[in-house]
């Protein structure tokens, strides 16, 4: 029984880690499905539109149920911010990401997407949302990590190197099937550069969406409801864009094939489920803990694509990916150190408010109220330690009422004589 108890406690304490591993596995699977759908001839713009439709269909009911009693009033500013988040962090970013995936490889795109934290840091500094703080160790770490990440991206893009054969399998899902021609496993150098440009643009778009979302949650602090709004906006934008670009209506037809599987997986699992699990993890361990697991997707994608899609790894890809991941962890280390320093410098507001209360002494009659204004015993508006409350309750004059309020006017417990 003691052993089982220890196992249960270990599993309970490891829930955030297990959640984030599941999230990264889901993201890795999405990259494989994207590649298979593109190989089947599916238009990537239509795929992105369907993904946001399915994601909205999953998240909207969840938000309506979970946050039904604590959702703030929806304003036009929040709607505008949701529209911009859906554009930059949703439809535009995903369309660029999908096109880059078609031109390059899933491993290449998964490595480049780790530039998002560094790019977000640069953009936040440029618009004044974050200070560089180069004089501190945290500021130096974030700057150095950003430079390292960019260097890794350049190495990944322009240096190919020798081919690395980790294992040899004859299993390739990208071979000819259903009359479609398989996507090339070795993209041309021109496609590689264009694909790198598109995925970097996707990183900038995601970073801008994150900055706008940070502003949005200040006015609308409901994670599921804000995500539902962004998903709905992204679905509308991606659908309109796909309808304008894709004139072949057969691309919108779904059947029991890889296309429907990709849409269902990317919309429900890789969007709806991952958002839910990430929200739980962030609430338990914080956003920095969740960010640390991002490079795991790169490892999983590299393994899955080499086993299932017969993608070849090259020395440049491995070295570039390692440099990008190292730069990511340097940025995260600096951000974590900065957050810890800010937490030490900023006193806890809740603890201060808990130690200060307002004591208001009111008389039940007008005459007593007038007399109490000049009475030295009156405690109207006085801040006291909560430990003295029992003494004051026992010394209330007859006909008076002691009202206890938290600092700021909240509360309102009354103790009559």
C-alpha positions as CSV (number, residue, x, y, z in Angstrom):
1,X,0.0,0.0,0.0
2,X,2.9,2.4,0.8
3,X,4.4,1.7,-2.6
4,X,1.1,2.3,-4.4
5,X,0.7,5.6,-2.4
6,X,4.2,6.7,-3.5
7,X,3.4,5.9,-7.1
8,X,0.1,7.8,-6.9
9,X,1.8,10.8,-5.4
10,X,4.5,10.7,-8.1
11,X,1.9,10.6,-10.9
12,X,-0.1,13.4,-9.2
13,X,3.0,15.6,-8.9
14,X,4.0,14.8,-12.5
15,X,0.7,15.8,-14.1
16,X,2.0,19.2,-15.5
17,X,5.0,17.4,-17.1
18,X,2.8,14.7,-18.5
19,X,0.4,17.3,-19.9
20,X,3.1,19.2,-21.7
21,X,4.6,16.0,-23.1
22,X,1.2,15.1,-24.5
23,X,0.9,18.7,-26.0
24,X,4.2,18.4,-27.8
25,X,3.3,14.9,-29.1
26,X,0.0,16.4,-30.5
27,X,1.9,19.2,-32.2
28,X,4.4,16.7,-33.7
29,X,1.6,14.6,-35.0
30,X,0.0,17.7,-36.6
31,X,3.2,18.3,-38.6
32,X,3.1,14.8,-40.0
33,X,-0.6,15.0,-40.8
34,X,0.0,18.4,-42.6
35,X,2.6,16.8,-44.8
36,X,0.4,13.8,-45.6
37,X,-2.6,16.1,-46.5
38,X,-0.4,18.2,-48.8
39,X,0.9,15.0,-50.4
40,X,-2.7,14.0,-51.0
41,X,-3.2,17.2,-53.0
42,X,-5.2,19.1,-50.4
43,X,-5.0,22.9,-50.6
44,X,-3.3,24.2,-47.5
45,X,-5.5,27.3,-47.3
46,X,-8.6,25.1,-47.2
47,X,-7.0,23.0,-44.5
48,X,-6.2,26.0,-42.3
49,X,-9.8,27.2,-42.7
50,X,-11.3,23.9,-41.7
51,X,-8.8,23.6,-38.8
52,X,-10.1,26.9,-37.3
53,X,-13.7,25.8,-37.9
54,X,-13.2,22.6,-36.0
55,X,-11.2,24.4,-33.3
56,X,-14.0,27.0,-32.8
57,X,-16.6,24.2,-32.7
58,X,-14.7,22.6,-29.8
59,X,-13.6,25.6,-27.8
60,X,-16.8,27.8,-27.9
61,X,-19.0,25.3,-26.0
62,X,-16.2,24.7,-23.6
63,X,-15.8,28.4,-22.9
64,X,-19.6,28.9,-22.5
65,X,-19.7,26.2,-19.9
66,X,-16.5,26.7,-17.9
67,X,-16.6,30.5,-17.7
68,X,-20.4,31.0,-17.7
69,X,-20.4,32.8,-14.4
70,X,-17.2,34.9,-14.5
71,X,-17.1,36.2,-18.1
72,X,-16.7,40.1,-18.2
73,X,-18.6,42.4,-20.4
74,X,-17.6,42.1,-24.1
75,X,-16.5,45.5,-25.5
76,X,-15.7,46.6,-29.0
77,X,-12.0,47.0,-28.0
78,X,-11.9,43.4,-27.0
79,X,-13.5,42.3,-30.3
80,X,-11.0,44.4,-32.2
81,X,-8.1,42.8,-30.3
82,X,-9.6,39.3,-30.9
83,X,-9.8,40.1,-34.6
84,X,-6.1,41.1,-34.7
85,X,-5.1,38.1,-32.7
86,X,-7.1,35.8,-35.0
87,X,-5.3,37.5,-38.0
88,X,-1.7,37.6,-36.8
89,X,-1.6,34.8,-34.4
90,X,-4.1,32.6,-36.2
91,X,-5.0,32.6,-39.9
92,X,-2.0,34.5,-41.3
93,X,0.5,32.7,-39.2
94,X,-0.9,29.2,-39.9
95,X,-1.1,29.9,-43.7
96,X,2.5,30.9,-43.8
97,X,3.5,28.0,-41.6
98,X,1.6,25.5,-43.8
99,X,3.1,26.8,-47.0
100,X,6.6,26.7,-45.5
101,X,5.9,23.1,-44.5
102,X,5.1,22.2,-48.1
103,X,8.3,23.8,-49.5
104,X,10.7,22.4,-46.9
105,X,10.3,19.7,-44.3
106,X,8.5,19.2,-41.0
107,X,11.8,19.0,-39.1
108,X,13.0,22.2,-40.7
109,X,9.8,24.1,-39.8
110,X,9.7,22.7,-36.3
111,X,13.2,23.9,-35.7
112,X,12.6,27.4,-37.0
113,X,9.4,27.9,-35.0
114,X,11.5,27.9,-31.8
115,X,12.5,31.5,-32.8
116,X,9.1,32.8,-31.6
117,X,10.3,33.7,-28.0
118,X,13.3,35.6,-29.3
119,X,11.4,37.4,-32.0
120,X,8.7,38.3,-29.4
121,X,11.4,39.7,-27.1
122,X,12.8,41.9,-30.0
123,X,9.3,43.2,-31.0
124,X,8.3,43.9,-27.4
125,X,11.5,46.0,-26.9
126,X,10.9,47.9,-30.2
127,X,7.4,49.0,-29.2
128,X,8.3,49.7,-25.6
129,X,6.5,46.8,-23.9
130,X,9.7,45.4,-22.4
131,X,13.0,46.9,-21.3
132,X,16.3,45.5,-22.5
133,X,18.0,45.8,-19.1
134,X,21.5,45.1,-20.6
135,X,23.1,46.0,-17.3
136,X,21.5,42.9,-15.6
137,X,22.3,39.2,-16.1
138,X,18.7,38.6,-17.3
139,X,18.9,41.3,-19.9
140,X,22.2,40.0,-21.2
141,X,20.9,36.5,-21.4
142,X,17.8,37.4,-23.4
143,X,19.9,39.4,-25.8
144,X,22.6,36.8,-26.2
145,X,19.9,34.0,-26.5
146,X,18.2,36.0,-29.3
147,X,21.4,36.4,-31.3
148,X,22.2,32.7,-30.8
149,X,18.7,31.7,-32.0
150,X,19.0,33.9,-35.2
151,X,22.5,32.4,-35.9
152,X,21.0,28.9,-35.6
153,X,18.2,29.8,-38.0
154,X,20.8,31.1,-40.6
155,X,22.9,28.0,-40.1
156,X,19.8,25.8,-40.6
157,X,18.8,27.6,-43.8
158,X,22.0,28.1,-45.7
159,X,24.1,25.1,-44.6
160,X,23.0,21.6,-45.6
161,X,26.0,19.4,-44.8
162,X,26.4,15.6,-45.1
163,X,23.4,13.3,-44.7
164,X,23.0,11.5,-41.4
165,X,21.6,8.0,-41.4
166,X,20.4,7.2,-37.9
167,X,18.4,4.2,-39.1
168,X,17.1,2.7,-42.3
169,X,13.4,1.9,-42.9
170,X,11.5,1.1,-46.0
171,X,8.3,2.6,-44.7
172,X,7.3,5.9,-46.4
173,X,3.8,7.3,-46.3
174,X,4.7,9.9,-48.9
175,X,5.1,7.3,-51.7
176,X,2.5,7.4,-54.6
177,X,-1.0,6.7,-53.4
178,X,-4.5,7.6,-54.6
179,X,-3.0,8.8,-57.9
180,X,-1.2,11.7,-56.3
181,X,2.5,12.4,-56.7
182,X,4.5,12.4,-53.5
183,X,6.1,15.5,-52.2
184,X,9.9,15.6,-52.6
185,X,11.8,14.4,-49.6
186,X,14.7,16.7,-50.5
187,X,13.5,20.2,-51.3
188,X,15.5,22.3,-53.7
189,X,17.7,25.1,-52.3
190,X,15.5,27.8,-53.7
191,X,12.4,26.3,-52.0
192,X,14.4,25.9,-48.8
193,X,15.2,29.7,-48.7
194,X,11.7,30.6,-49.6
195,X,10.3,28.2,-47.0
196,X,12.7,29.7,-44.4
197,X,11.5,33.2,-45.3
198,X,7.8,32.1,-44.9
199,X,8.3,30.4,-41.6
200,X,10.2,33.4,-40.2
201,X,7.3,35.6,-41.3
202,X,5.1,33.2,-39.5
203,X,7.2,33.6,-36.4
204,X,6.9,37.4,-36.6
205,X,3.1,37.0,-37.1
206,X,2.8,34.7,-34.1
207,X,4.9,37.1,-32.0
208,X,2.7,40.1,-32.9
209,X,-0.4,38.0,-32.1
210,X,1.1,37.1,-28.7
211,X,1.8,40.8,-27.9
212,X,-1.8,41.8,-28.8
213,X,-3.2,38.9,-26.8
214,X,-1.2,40.0,-23.8
215,X,-3.0,43.3,-24.0
216,X,-6.3,41.6,-24.6
217,X,-6.2,39.4,-21.5
218,X,-5.8,42.4,-19.3
219,X,-9.2,43.6,-20.3
220,X,-10.8,40.2,-20.8
221,X,-9.1,37.8,-18.4
222,X,-10.9,34.6,-19.4
223,X,-8.6,32.2,-21.1
224,X,-11.2,29.9,-22.7
225,X,-13.5,32.7,-23.8
226,X,-10.7,34.8,-25.3
227,X,-9.4,31.7,-27.1
228,X,-12.9,31.0,-28.4
229,X,-13.1,34.6,-29.7
230,X,-9.7,34.3,-31.4
231,X,-10.7,30.9,-33.0
232,X,-13.9,32.3,-34.3
233,X,-12.2,35.3,-35.8
234,X,-9.5,33.1,-37.3
235,X,-12.1,30.7,-38.8
236,X,-13.9,33.7,-40.5
237,X,-10.7,35.2,-41.8
238,X,-9.2,31.9,-43.0
239,X,-12.4,30.9,-44.7
240,X,-12.8,34.2,-46.6
241,X,-9.2,34.0,-47.7
242,X,-9.5,30.4,-48.9
243,X,-12.7,31.2,-50.8
244,X,-11.1,34.1,-52.5
245,X,-7.9,32.2,-53.5
246,X,-9.2,28.6,-54.1
247,X,-11.8,28.4,-56.9
248,X,-11.9,24.6,-57.1
249,X,-14.9,23.6,-55.0
250,X,-13.8,20.0,-54.9
251,X,-11.0,21.0,-52.5
252,X,-13.7,21.7,-49.9
253,X,-15.2,18.3,-50.3
254,X,-14.4,16.0,-47.4
255,X,-14.5,12.2,-47.3
256,X,-13.3,9.4,-45.1
257,X,-9.7,9.9,-46.0
258,X,-6.5,11.5,-44.8
259,X,-7.9,15.0,-45.4
260,X,-10.7,14.5,-42.9
261,X,-8.3,12.9,-40.4
262,X,-5.9,15.8,-40.7
263,X,-8.7,18.4,-40.2
264,X,-10.1,16.6,-37.2
265,X,-6.7,16.1,-35.7
266,X,-5.4,19.6,-36.2
267,X,-8.7,21.2,-35.1
268,X,-9.7,19.1,-32.1
269,X,-6.5,17.6,-30.9
270,X,-3.7,19.9,-31.9
271,X,-5.8,23.1,-31.1
272,X,-8.7,22.4,-28.8
273,X,-7.0,19.7,-26.6
274,X,-3.6,21.4,-26.5
275,X,-5.1,24.8,-25.5
276,X,-7.0,23.1,-22.6
277,X,-4.0,21.1,-21.4
278,X,-1.7,24.1,-21.7
279,X,-4.1,26.3,-19.8
280,X,-4.2,23.8,-16.9
281,X,-0.4,23.5,-16.9
282,X,0.2,27.3,-16.9
283,X,-2.3,27.7,-14.0
284,X,-0.4,25.1,-12.0
285,X,3.3,25.8,-12.9
286,X,3.3,29.1,-14.9
287,X,4.0,30.0,-18.5
288,X,7.8,29.6,-18.3
289,X,7.4,25.9,-17.4
290,X,5.2,25.4,-20.4
291,X,7.7,27.1,-22.7
292,X,10.6,24.8,-21.7
293,X,8.9,21.8,-23.5
294,X,8.8,23.5,-26.9
295,X,12.0,21.9,-28.3
296,X,10.6,18.5,-27.5
297,X,8.3,18.8,-30.5
298,X,11.4,19.2,-32.7
299,X,12.9,15.9,-31.5
300,X,9.6,14.1,-31.9
301,X,9.0,15.5,-35.4
302,X,12.5,14.5,-36.5
303,X,12.0,11.0,-35.3
304,X,8.5,10.6,-36.7
305,X,9.4,12.1,-40.1
306,X,12.5,9.9,-40.5
307,X,10.5,6.8,-39.6
308,X,7.2,7.5,-41.4
309,X,8.0,10.0,-44.1
310,X,11.6,8.9,-45.0
311,X,12.9,12.4,-44.4
312,X,16.7,12.6,-44.4
313,X,18.5,14.4,-41.7
314,X,21.6,16.5,-42.6
315,X,24.4,17.9,-40.5
316,X,23.3,21.5,-41.1
317,X,19.8,20.7,-39.9
318,X,21.0,19.1,-36.7
319,X,23.5,21.8,-35.9
320,X,21.1,24.6,-36.6
321,X,18.4,23.0,-34.5
322,X,20.7,22.5,-31.6
323,X,21.9,26.1,-31.8
324,X,18.2,27.4,-32.0
325,X,17.2,25.3,-29.0
326,X,20.2,26.5,-27.0
327,X,19.3,30.1,-27.8
328,X,15.7,29.4,-26.7
329,X,16.8,28.1,-23.3
330,X,19.1,31.1,-22.8
331,X,16.2,33.4,-23.4
332,X,14.0,31.5,-21.1
333,X,16.6,31.4,-18.4
334,X,17.0,35.2,-18.7
335,X,13.2,35.7,-18.6
336,X,12.9,33.4,-15.6
337,X,15.6,35.3,-13.7
338,X,13.9,38.6,-14.5
339,X,10.5,37.3,-13.3
340,X,12.0,36.0,-10.1
341,X,13.8,39.4,-9.5
342,X,10.5,41.3,-10.1
343,X,8.6,39.1,-7.7
344,X,11.2,39.8,-5.0
345,X,11.1,43.5,-5.6
346,X,7.3,43.8,-5.8
347,X,5.6,43.1,-2.4
348,X,2.5,40.9,-2.5
349,X,-0.5,43.1,-2.8
350,X,-2.8,40.5,-1.4
351,X,-0.8,40.1,1.8
352,X,-0.6,43.8,2.4
353,X,-4.4,44.1,2.0
354,X,-5.0,41.2,4.3
355,X,-3.1,43.0,7.1
356,X,-5.0,46.3,6.7
357,X,-8.7,46.8,7.3
358,X,-10.9,49.8,7.9
359,X,-12.8,50.1,11.2
360,X,-15.9,52.2,11.0
361,X,-17.8,52.8,14.2
362,X,-21.4,53.8,13.6
363,X,-24.1,54.7,16.1
364,X,-27.7,53.4,15.9
365,X,-29.1,56.9,16.7
366,X,-28.4,60.3,15.4
367,X,-27.5,61.7,18.7
368,X,-24.9,59.0,19.3
369,X,-23.6,59.4,15.8
370,X,-23.0,63.2,16.4
371,X,-21.4,62.5,19.8
372,X,-19.1,59.9,18.3
373,X,-17.7,62.4,15.8
374,X,-15.9,64.2,18.6
375,X,-15.3,61.1,20.7
376,X,-11.7,60.0,21.1
377,X,-12.8,56.3,21.2
378,X,-14.2,56.5,17.6
379,X,-12.2,54.4,15.1
380,X,-13.7,55.6,11.9
381,X,-11.4,54.8,9.0
382,X,-8.6,53.5,11.2
383,X,-6.3,50.8,9.9
384,X,-5.6,48.1,12.5
385,X,-4.1,44.7,12.7
386,X,-6.7,41.9,12.5
387,X,-5.4,40.4,15.7
388,X,-6.9,43.3,17.7
389,X,-10.4,42.7,16.4
390,X,-11.5,40.4,19.2
391,X,-10.6,43.0,21.8
392,X,-12.5,45.8,19.9
393,X,-15.5,43.6,19.5
394,X,-15.7,43.1,23.2
395,X,-15.5,46.9,23.9
396,X,-18.3,48.2,21.6
397,X,-20.4,50.8,23.4
398,X,-24.1,50.0,23.7
399,X,-26.1,51.2,20.7
400,X,-23.1,51.2,18.4
401,X,-22.2,49.0,15.4
402,X,-18.6,48.0,14.5
403,X,-18.2,47.6,10.7
404,X,-15.1,45.8,9.4
405,X,-14.1,46.5,5.8
406,X,-11.1,45.5,3.8
407,X,-8.8,48.2,2.6
408,X,-10.4,49.7,-0.6
409,X,-13.9,49.5,0.7
410,X,-14.6,45.8,0.2
411,X,-16.1,43.6,2.9
412,X,-18.7,44.8,5.3
413,X,-19.0,42.6,8.4
414,X,-21.0,44.2,11.1
415,X,-20.7,43.4,14.9
416,X,-23.5,45.0,16.9
417,X,-23.1,45.7,20.6
